[in-house]
């Protein structure tokens, strides 16, 4: 219900205000499991993608966003649930494994799951190396991966900003990447790294970012 209201009312209103440029939305399968893998420039990315995607895309979000009190806390919970987000405890040392298990459950239900292979947002605009969680999901579930290139979302909600600003953003959905059965017999570590590199190359082609060549480490302020 939350999502239906958001997509019927809030999404068109947001698009009218921010007027995002959306390219390749038809590349997102309307049914069946799919992994939406994007670069990550801003906290607002997890709001931008669900607003412009042609179907619901489930993202994981910090548990803190769902535990507020009073009217503000209720409003935040309603907003994030409306976007299809699921709370996770990012400070739990087992959170990474638990997040992948949750993602596989979502894909197993035939839904779309959104992931940032870089792990955390880029603070200098470069595209960091992808972590292999996206490959684990693709190879385990057999779901295709739709790469996404976000441009300009760092201006929509800059680091340290509490509220979004008016800024033009571009969202580019690439053609689905299919990996099912392509890595049968290939050592698991090699398969995951090769799949991850292919996904990141597709994201880079869409976003036009300079590759950083290293992993991005999570900031305490992320």
ChimeraX commands (.cxc) that place a marker at each C-alpha (Angstrom):
marker #1 position 0.00,0.00,0.00 radius 0.5
marker #1 position 2.78,2.47,0.92 radius 0.5
marker #1 position 4.54,1.81,-2.37 radius 0.5
marker #1 position 1.37,2.14,-4.45 radius 0.5
marker #1 position 0.66,5.54,-2.91 radius 0.5
marker #1 position 4.26,6.67,-3.37 radius 0.5
marker #1 position 4.46,5.59,-6.98 radius 0.5
marker #1 position 1.03,6.99,-7.86 radius 0.5
marker #1 position 1.39,10.35,-6.12 radius 0.5
marker #1 position 4.85,11.13,-4.76 radius 0.5
marker #1 position 6.85,9.76,-7.71 radius 0.5
marker #1 position 5.10,11.90,-10.38 radius 0.5
marker #1 position 5.31,14.96,-8.10 radius 0.5
marker #1 position 9.04,14.40,-7.51 radius 0.5
marker #1 position 9.68,13.96,-11.21 radius 0.5
marker #1 position 7.80,17.18,-11.93 radius 0.5
marker #1 position 9.88,19.11,-9.38 radius 0.5
marker #1 position 13.35,17.67,-10.11 radius 0.5
marker #1 position 12.75,16.76,-13.77 radius 0.5
marker #1 position 15.29,13.93,-13.88 radius 0.5
marker #1 position 16.57,12.72,-17.24 radius 0.5
marker #1 position 15.80,9.01,-17.45 radius 0.5
marker #1 position 17.33,6.83,-20.15 radius 0.5
marker #1 position 16.78,3.14,-20.85 radius 0.5
marker #1 position 13.96,2.52,-18.37 radius 0.5
marker #1 position 12.70,-0.10,-20.81 radius 0.5
marker #1 position 15.79,-2.18,-20.04 radius 0.5
marker #1 position 14.34,-3.03,-16.63 radius 0.5
marker #1 position 12.28,-6.26,-16.86 radius 0.5
marker #1 position 8.80,-5.58,-15.56 radius 0.5
marker #1 position 8.44,-9.05,-14.05 radius 0.5
marker #1 position 10.70,-11.62,-12.49 radius 0.5
marker #1 position 13.77,-11.29,-10.30 radius 0.5
marker #1 position 16.30,-8.64,-11.30 radius 0.5
marker #1 position 19.33,-7.04,-9.64 radius 0.5
marker #1 position 19.59,-3.28,-10.15 radius 0.5
marker #1 position 23.29,-2.44,-9.66 radius 0.5
marker #1 position 24.20,1.25,-9.50 radius 0.5
marker #1 position 27.06,3.61,-8.79 radius 0.5
marker #1 position 26.61,5.51,-5.54 radius 0.5
marker #1 position 27.11,9.28,-5.24 radius 0.5
marker #1 position 24.57,10.41,-2.65 radius 0.5
marker #1 position 22.22,9.35,0.11 radius 0.5
marker #1 position 19.47,10.39,-2.31 radius 0.5
marker #1 position 20.35,7.61,-4.77 radius 0.5
marker #1 position 18.08,5.14,-2.98 radius 0.5
marker #1 position 15.21,7.56,-3.46 radius 0.5
marker #1 position 15.98,8.58,-7.03 radius 0.5
marker #1 position 16.08,5.06,-8.45 radius 0.5
marker #1 position 12.73,3.89,-6.96 radius 0.5
marker #1 position 11.09,7.13,-8.11 radius 0.5
marker #1 position 12.09,6.71,-11.77 radius 0.5
marker #1 position 12.19,2.90,-12.11 radius 0.5
marker #1 position 9.25,1.27,-13.92 radius 0.5
marker #1 position 8.78,-1.23,-11.07 radius 0.5
marker #1 position 9.44,-1.38,-7.36 radius 0.5
marker #1 position 13.12,-1.73,-6.49 radius 0.5
marker #1 position 13.88,-2.84,-2.93 radius 0.5
marker #1 position 16.91,-1.34,-1.21 radius 0.5
marker #1 position 18.36,-1.99,2.24 radius 0.5
marker #1 position 18.58,1.02,4.55 radius 0.5
marker #1 position 20.06,1.79,7.95 radius 0.5
marker #1 position 17.86,0.58,10.78 radius 0.5
marker #1 position 18.12,4.05,12.35 radius 0.5
marker #1 position 15.76,5.44,9.70 radius 0.5
marker #1 position 12.97,3.23,11.03 radius 0.5
marker #1 position 13.35,3.76,14.78 radius 0.5
marker #1 position 12.56,7.47,15.17 radius 0.5
marker #1 position 9.84,8.60,17.57 radius 0.5
marker #1 position 6.98,11.06,17.32 radius 0.5
marker #1 position 5.48,12.44,14.14 radius 0.5
marker #1 position 8.86,12.88,12.46 radius 0.5
marker #1 position 9.82,9.29,13.16 radius 0.5
marker #1 position 6.48,8.02,11.86 radius 0.5
marker #1 position 6.82,10.15,8.73 radius 0.5
marker #1 position 10.32,8.80,8.06 radius 0.5
marker #1 position 9.20,5.21,8.51 radius 0.5
marker #1 position 6.30,5.76,6.14 radius 0.5
marker #1 position 8.55,7.41,3.56 radius 0.5
marker #1 position 11.22,4.69,3.57 radius 0.5
marker #1 position 8.68,1.89,3.60 radius 0.5
marker #1 position 6.88,3.62,0.74 radius 0.5
marker #1 position 10.11,3.49,-1.23 radius 0.5
marker #1 position 10.32,-0.24,-0.56 radius 0.5
marker #1 position 13.32,-0.07,1.77 radius 0.5
marker #1 position 14.08,-2.76,4.33 radius 0.5
marker #1 position 15.91,-1.91,7.60 radius 0.5
marker #1 position 19.24,-3.55,8.41 radius 0.5
marker #1 position 21.76,-3.00,11.19 radius 0.5
marker #1 position 24.89,-1.87,9.34 radius 0.5
marker #1 position 26.94,-1.90,12.55 radius 0.5
marker #1 position 26.37,-5.61,13.08 radius 0.5
marker #1 position 29.50,-7.55,12.05 radius 0.5
marker #1 position 27.22,-10.13,10.45 radius 0.5
marker #1 position 25.28,-7.49,8.51 radius 0.5
marker #1 position 26.97,-8.16,5.17 radius 0.5
marker #1 position 26.06,-11.85,5.18 radius 0.5
marker #1 position 22.58,-11.13,6.49 radius 0.5
marker #1 position 22.06,-8.50,3.77 radius 0.5
marker #1 position 22.89,-11.01,1.04 radius 0.5
marker #1 position 20.49,-13.53,2.56 radius 0.5
marker #1 position 17.74,-10.90,2.60 radius 0.5
marker #1 position 18.53,-9.99,-1.01 radius 0.5
marker #1 position 18.26,-13.62,-2.10 radius 0.5
marker #1 position 14.88,-13.89,-0.38 radius 0.5
marker #1 position 13.68,-10.80,-2.25 radius 0.5
marker #1 position 14.92,-12.17,-5.58 radius 0.5
marker #1 position 13.39,-15.54,-4.75 radius 0.5
marker #1 position 10.00,-13.82,-4.57 radius 0.5
marker #1 position 10.51,-12.51,-8.10 radius 0.5
marker #1 position 11.18,-8.93,-7.01 radius 0.5
marker #1 position 13.80,-6.34,-7.99 radius 0.5
marker #1 position 16.67,-5.72,-5.58 radius 0.5
marker #1 position 18.87,-2.63,-5.67 radius 0.5
marker #1 position 22.55,-2.77,-4.72 radius 0.5
marker #1 position 25.61,-0.52,-4.79 radius 0.5
marker #1 position 28.60,-2.75,-5.60 radius 0.5
marker #1 position 31.02,-0.05,-4.40 radius 0.5
marker #1 position 29.67,-0.65,-0.90 radius 0.5
marker #1 position 29.36,3.01,0.07 radius 0.5
marker #1 position 29.01,6.32,-1.71 radius 0.5
marker #1 position 31.87,7.97,-3.54 radius 0.5
marker #1 position 32.96,11.25,-1.97 radius 0.5
marker #1 position 35.25,12.33,-4.79 radius 0.5
marker #1 position 33.10,11.41,-7.78 radius 0.5
marker #1 position 35.26,8.49,-8.90 radius 0.5
marker #1 position 33.93,4.98,-9.43 radius 0.5
marker #1 position 35.45,2.55,-6.94 radius 0.5
marker #1 position 36.05,-1.16,-7.38 radius 0.5
marker #1 position 33.02,-3.35,-6.95 radius 0.5
marker #1 position 32.72,-5.85,-4.16 radius 0.5
marker #1 position 31.64,-9.34,-5.15 radius 0.5
marker #1 position 28.29,-9.38,-3.35 radius 0.5
marker #1 position 26.55,-8.43,-6.61 radius 0.5
marker #1 position 28.16,-11.42,-8.33 radius 0.5
marker #1 position 27.16,-13.73,-5.48 radius 0.5
marker #1 position 23.54,-12.65,-5.93 radius 0.5
marker #1 position 23.62,-13.00,-9.71 radius 0.5
marker #1 position 25.30,-16.41,-9.74 radius 0.5
marker #1 position 23.23,-17.82,-6.87 radius 0.5
marker #1 position 19.82,-16.54,-7.98 radius 0.5
marker #1 position 20.31,-16.61,-11.75 radius 0.5
marker #1 position 18.71,-13.16,-11.92 radius 0.5
marker #1 position 19.92,-10.73,-14.59 radius 0.5
marker #1 position 21.78,-7.59,-13.55 radius 0.5
marker #1 position 20.63,-4.20,-14.86 radius 0.5
marker #1 position 23.52,-1.72,-14.52 radius 0.5
marker #1 position 22.63,1.86,-13.64 radius 0.5
marker #1 position 24.66,5.03,-14.09 radius 0.5
marker #1 position 23.67,7.97,-11.89 radius 0.5
marker #1 position 24.92,11.43,-12.81 radius 0.5
marker #1 position 24.49,14.54,-10.66 radius 0.5
marker #1 position 22.86,13.05,-7.57 radius 0.5
marker #1 position 25.73,14.35,-5.45 radius 0.5
marker #1 position 24.31,17.83,-6.18 radius 0.5
marker #1 position 20.80,16.77,-5.24 radius 0.5
marker #1 position 21.86,16.01,-1.69 radius 0.5
marker #1 position 25.54,16.85,-1.04 radius 0.5
marker #1 position 27.43,15.19,1.80 radius 0.5
marker #1 position 26.36,16.80,5.07 radius 0.5
marker #1 position 23.07,18.15,3.68 radius 0.5
marker #1 position 19.95,17.08,5.57 radius 0.5
marker #1 position 17.45,17.99,2.84 radius 0.5
marker #1 position 17.50,17.48,-0.95 radius 0.5
marker #1 position 18.04,20.45,-3.23 radius 0.5
marker #1 position 16.84,21.29,-6.71 radius 0.5
marker #1 position 19.38,19.82,-9.10 radius 0.5
marker #1 position 19.16,18.12,-12.47 radius 0.5
marker #1 position 20.09,14.44,-12.34 radius 0.5
marker #1 position 20.39,11.75,-14.98 radius 0.5
marker #1 position 19.55,8.08,-14.49 radius 0.5
marker #1 position 20.71,5.64,-17.17 radius 0.5
marker #1 position 19.51,2.03,-17.10 radius 0.5
marker #1 position 21.73,-0.28,-19.15 radius 0.5
marker #1 position 20.86,-3.49,-20.94 radius 0.5
marker #1 position 20.47,-6.52,-18.65 radius 0.5
marker #1 position 23.56,-8.64,-18.09 radius 0.5
marker #1 position 22.91,-12.39,-17.93 radius 0.5
marker #1 position 25.31,-14.69,-16.11 radius 0.5
marker #1 position 23.19,-17.78,-15.43 radius 0.5
marker #1 position 24.99,-20.99,-16.50 radius 0.5
marker #1 position 27.89,-19.03,-18.00 radius 0.5
marker #1 position 30.27,-19.87,-15.17 radius 0.5
marker #1 position 29.51,-23.54,-14.60 radius 0.5
marker #1 position 32.75,-25.27,-13.65 radius 0.5
marker #1 position 34.65,-22.00,-13.12 radius 0.5
marker #1 position 36.25,-21.61,-9.66 radius 0.5
marker #1 position 33.87,-19.60,-7.51 radius 0.5
marker #1 position 36.30,-16.83,-6.57 radius 0.5
marker #1 position 37.29,-16.24,-10.18 radius 0.5
marker #1 position 33.65,-16.32,-11.34 radius 0.5
marker #1 position 32.58,-13.75,-8.76 radius 0.5
marker #1 position 35.43,-11.40,-9.60 radius 0.5
marker #1 position 34.87,-11.63,-13.36 radius 0.5
marker #1 position 31.12,-11.03,-13.01 radius 0.5
marker #1 position 31.75,-8.07,-10.70 radius 0.5
marker #1 position 34.22,-6.53,-13.13 radius 0.5
marker #1 position 31.72,-6.85,-15.99 radius 0.5
marker #1 position 29.02,-5.17,-13.92 radius 0.5
marker #1 position 31.34,-2.33,-12.92 radius 0.5
marker #1 position 32.50,-1.82,-16.51 radius 0.5
marker #1 position 28.85,-1.47,-17.58 radius 0.5
marker #1 position 28.16,1.01,-14.77 radius 0.5
marker #1 position 31.24,3.04,-15.71 radius 0.5
marker #1 position 30.13,3.20,-19.36 radius 0.5
marker #1 position 26.79,4.61,-18.21 radius 0.5
marker #1 position 28.06,7.04,-15.58 radius 0.5
marker #1 position 31.23,8.21,-17.33 radius 0.5
marker #1 position 33.10,8.26,-14.02 radius 0.5
marker #1 position 36.85,7.99,-13.66 radius 0.5
marker #1 position 37.71,4.55,-12.24 radius 0.5
marker #1 position 39.43,4.84,-8.85 radius 0.5
marker #1 position 41.11,1.44,-9.14 radius 0.5
marker #1 position 40.75,0.78,-5.39 radius 0.5
marker #1 position 38.01,-0.15,-2.95 radius 0.5
marker #1 position 36.03,2.54,-1.18 radius 0.5
marker #1 position 35.99,2.40,2.60 radius 0.5
marker #1 position 32.87,3.35,4.49 radius 0.5
marker #1 position 33.01,6.66,6.35 radius 0.5
marker #1 position 31.49,7.00,9.78 radius 0.5
marker #1 position 29.41,9.80,8.25 radius 0.5
marker #1 position 28.11,7.73,5.31 radius 0.5
marker link #1:1,2 radius 0.2
marker link #1:2,3 radius 0.2
marker link #1:3,4 radius 0.2
marker link #1:4,5 radius 0.2
marker link #1:5,6 radius 0.2
marker link #1:6,7 radius 0.2
marker link #1:7,8 radius 0.2
marker link #1:8,9 radius 0.2
marker link #1:9,10 radius 0.2
marker link #1:10,11 radius 0.2
marker link #1:11,12 radius 0.2
marker link #1:12,13 radius 0.2
marker link #1:13,14 radius 0.2
marker link #1:14,15 radius 0.2
marker link #1:15,16 radius 0.2
marker link #1:16,17 radius 0.2
marker link #1:17,18 radius 0.2
marker link #1:18,19 radius 0.2
marker link #1:19,20 radius 0.2
marker link #1:20,21 radius 0.2
marker link #1:21,22 radius 0.2
marker link #1:22,23 radius 0.2
marker link #1:23,24 radius 0.2
marker link #1:24,25 radius 0.2
marker link #1:25,26 radius 0.2
marker link #1:26,27 radius 0.2
marker link #1:27,28 radius 0.2
marker link #1:28,29 radius 0.2
marker link #1:29,30 radius 0.2
marker link #1:30,31 radius 0.2
marker link #1:31,32 radius 0.2
marker link #1:32,33 radius 0.2
marker link #1:33,34 radius 0.2
marker link #1:34,35 radius 0.2
marker link #1:35,36 radius 0.2
marker link #1:36,37 radius 0.2
marker link #1:37,38 radius 0.2
marker link #1:38,39 radius 0.2
marker link #1:39,40 radius 0.2
marker link #1:40,41 radius 0.2
marker link #1:41,42 radius 0.2
marker link #1:42,43 radius 0.2
marker link #1:43,44 radius 0.2
marker link #1:44,45 radius 0.2
marker link #1:45,46 radius 0.2
marker link #1:46,47 radius 0.2
marker link #1:47,48 radius 0.2
marker link #1:48,49 radius 0.2
marker link #1:49,50 radius 0.2
marker link #1:50,51 radius 0.2
marker link #1:51,52 radius 0.2
marker link #1:52,53 radius 0.2
marker link #1:53,54 radius 0.2
marker link #1:54,55 radius 0.2
marker link #1:55,56 radius 0.2
marker link #1:56,57 radius 0.2
marker link #1:57,58 radius 0.2
marker link #1:58,59 radius 0.2
marker link #1:59,60 radius 0.2
marker link #1:60,61 radius 0.2
marker link #1:61,62 radius 0.2
marker link #1:62,63 radius 0.2
marker link #1:63,64 radius 0.2
marker link #1:64,65 radius 0.2
marker link #1:65,66 radius 0.2
marker link #1:66,67 radius 0.2
marker link #1:67,68 radius 0.2
marker link #1:68,69 radius 0.2
marker link #1:69,70 radius 0.2
marker link #1:70,71 radius 0.2
marker link #1:71,72 radius 0.2
marker link #1:72,73 radius 0.2
marker link #1:73,74 radius 0.2
marker link #1:74,75 radius 0.2
marker link #1:75,76 radius 0.2
marker link #1:76,77 radius 0.2
marker link #1:77,78 radius 0.2
marker link #1:78,79 radius 0.2
marker link #1:79,80 radius 0.2
marker link #1:80,81 radius 0.2
marker link #1:81,82 radius 0.2
marker link #1:82,83 radius 0.2
marker link #1:83,84 radius 0.2
marker link #1:84,85 radius 0.2
marker link #1:85,86 radius 0.2
marker link #1:86,87 radius 0.2
marker link #1:87,88 radius 0.2
marker link #1:88,89 radius 0.2
marker link #1:89,90 radius 0.2
marker link #1:90,91 radius 0.2
marker link #1:91,92 radius 0.2
marker link #1:92,93 radius 0.2
marker link #1:93,94 radius 0.2
marker link #1:94,95 radius 0.2
marker link #1:95,96 radius 0.2
marker link #1:96,97 radius 0.2
marker link #1:97,98 radius 0.2
marker link #1:98,99 radius 0.2
marker link #1:99,100 radius 0.2
marker link #1:100,101 radius 0.2
marker link #1:101,102 radius 0.2
marker link #1:102,103 radius 0.2
marker link #1:103,104 radius 0.2
marker link #1:104,105 radius 0.2
marker link #1:105,106 radius 0.2
marker link #1:106,107 radius 0.2
marker link #1:107,108 radius 0.2
marker link #1:108,109 radius 0.2
marker link #1:109,110 radius 0.2
marker link #1:110,111 radius 0.2
marker link #1:111,112 radius 0.2
marker link #1:112,113 radius 0.2
marker link #1:113,114 radius 0.2
marker link #1:114,115 radius 0.2
marker link #1:115,116 radius 0.2
marker link #1:116,117 radius 0.2
marker link #1:117,118 radius 0.2
marker link #1:118,119 radius 0.2
marker link #1:119,120 radius 0.2
marker link #1:120,121 radius 0.2
marker link #1:121,122 radius 0.2
marker link #1:122,123 radius 0.2
marker link #1:123,124 radius 0.2
marker link #1:124,125 radius 0.2
marker link #1:125,126 radius 0.2
marker link #1:126,127 radius 0.2
marker link #1:127,128 radius 0.2
marker link #1:128,129 radius 0.2
marker link #1:129,130 radius 0.2
marker link #1:130,131 radius 0.2
marker link #1:131,132 radius 0.2
marker link #1:132,133 radius 0.2
marker link #1:133,134 radius 0.2
marker link #1:134,135 radius 0.2
marker link #1:135,136 radius 0.2
marker link #1:136,137 radius 0.2
marker link #1:137,138 radius 0.2
marker link #1:138,139 radius 0.2
marker link #1:139,140 radius 0.2
marker link #1:140,141 radius 0.2
marker link #1:141,142 radius 0.2
marker link #1:142,143 radius 0.2
marker link #1:143,144 radius 0.2
marker link #1:144,145 radius 0.2
marker link #1:145,146 radius 0.2
marker link #1:146,147 radius 0.2
marker link #1:147,148 radius 0.2
marker link #1:148,149 radius 0.2
marker link #1:149,150 radius 0.2
marker link #1:150,151 radius 0.2
marker link #1:151,152 radius 0.2
marker link #1:152,153 radius 0.2
marker link #1:153,154 radius 0.2
marker link #1:154,155 radius 0.2
marker link #1:155,156 radius 0.2
marker link #1:156,157 radius 0.2
marker link #1:157,158 radius 0.2
marker link #1:158,159 radius 0.2
marker link #1:159,160 radius 0.2
marker link #1:160,161 radius 0.2
marker link #1:161,162 radius 0.2
marker link #1:162,163 radius 0.2
marker link #1:163,164 radius 0.2
marker link #1:164,165 radius 0.2
marker link #1:165,166 radius 0.2
marker link #1:166,167 radius 0.2
marker link #1:167,168 radius 0.2
marker link #1:168,169 radius 0.2
marker link #1:169,170 radius 0.2
marker link #1:170,171 radius 0.2
marker link #1:171,172 radius 0.2
marker link #1:172,173 radius 0.2
marker link #1:173,174 radius 0.2
marker link #1:174,175 radius 0.2
marker link #1:175,176 radius 0.2
marker link #1:176,177 radius 0.2
marker link #1:177,178 radius 0.2
marker link #1:178,179 radius 0.2
marker link #1:179,180 radius 0.2
marker link #1:180,181 radius 0.2
marker link #1:181,182 radius 0.2
marker link #1:182,183 radius 0.2
marker link #1:183,184 radius 0.2
marker link #1:184,185 radius 0.2
marker link #1:185,186 radius 0.2
marker link #1:186,187 radius 0.2
marker link #1:187,188 radius 0.2
marker link #1:188,189 radius 0.2
marker link #1:189,190 radius 0.2
marker link #1:190,191 radius 0.2
marker link #1:191,192 radius 0.2
marker link #1:192,193 radius 0.2
marker link #1:193,194 radius 0.2
marker link #1:194,195 radius 0.2
marker link #1:195,196 radius 0.2
marker link #1:196,197 radius 0.2
marker link #1:197,198 radius 0.2
marker link #1:198,199 radius 0.2
marker link #1:199,200 radius 0.2
marker link #1:200,201 radius 0.2
marker link #1:201,202 radius 0.2
marker link #1:202,203 radius 0.2
marker link #1:203,204 radius 0.2
marker link #1:204,205 radius 0.2
marker link #1:205,206 radius 0.2
marker link #1:206,207 radius 0.2
marker link #1:207,208 radius 0.2
marker link #1:208,209 radius 0.2
marker link #1:209,210 radius 0.2
marker link #1:210,211 radius 0.2
marker link #1:211,212 radius 0.2
marker link #1:212,213 radius 0.2
marker link #1:213,214 radius 0.2
marker link #1:214,215 radius 0.2
marker link #1:215,216 radius 0.2
marker link #1:216,217 radius 0.2
marker link #1:217,218 radius 0.2
marker link #1:218,219 radius 0.2
marker link #1:219,220 radius 0.2
marker link #1:220,221 radius 0.2
marker link #1:221,222 radius 0.2
view
